[in-house]
């Protein structure tokens, strides 16, 4: 048995203790079709928290179904329950670059009066019936310019993720 003394030895002993206390990854690896539960914190380049579900309900998605941004989905592939990872996602694999042409002008009367301020975020209905976050970019006398870019477009995103559960799809036996 080796005995280490001094500050360096104490630091080493603490680091070893922490590593042993972490839960070992277990179960199946994330693959296409897997139902995944995650805990995450999303921050921007300055470290400001943009979103987090820590202490709340897990984010649940199906791998390969494009239910989360592509860069995060790609980084999670192969992880197992209990694993944690820091993931950096560039704009191209998140919400894309800011498109300066992604604006539209709408009659002012279509905007709720309490949202008539530059920077106000609104939920708009798309032609396909979906919902999209938009922002008020400019207010004119009779119209309002709406920015259709996602609020996180053009931003590099930083995720701290922990895989809570992975459930592989059940294989159906062939019909008899």
PyMOL commands that set and color helices and strands:
alter all, ss='L'
color gray80, all
select helices_A, chain A and resi 6-21+70-76+91-93+108-110+113-115
alter helices_A, ss='H'
color red, helices_A
select strands_A, chain A and resi 26-29+35-43+49-52+59-62+80-81+84-89+103-107+121-125+131-139+143-147+157-167
alter strands_A, ss='S'
color yellow, strands_A
deselect
rebuild
show_as cartoon
